[in-house]
Amino acid sequence: MTSFGEKVYALTAKIPKGKVATYGQIAALAGSARAARAVGQLMARNKDPKAVPCHRVVSATGALTGYAFDGVSMKRKKLIGEGVSFKGTRVDLATALWKS
């Protein structure tokens, strides 16, 4: 794995329950602000969702995009179970965005 990938997984592991980060936010924190899609690809290949809670990474609009472990409906269910609030189908980023 690349050092970028290692940074992405390490950062994602730090997102606390009840909070989310955006793909772009994680990319910027990992040192490649324009690599949001690469972060998404890394989340899709995540092998250990307990250690790397990829369900806590969402789009810049709060929309839920793919989730390799039983789809977007499971991602939503997990986030709601952790106390993340939604506005319609999108995460309420005003209250749930992780301040790294």
Secondary structure as UniProt FT lines:
FT   HELIX           3..13
FT   TURN            17..18
FT   STRAND          20..22
FT   HELIX           23..29
FT   TURN            30..31
FT   TURN            33..34
FT   HELIX           36..44
FT   TURN            49..51
FT   HELIX           54..56
FT   STRAND          57..58
FT   TURN            60..61
FT   TURN            68..70
FT   HELIX           71..81
FT   TURN            82..83
FT   STRAND          86..87
FT   TURN            88..89
FT   STRAND          90..91
FT   HELIX           93..96
//
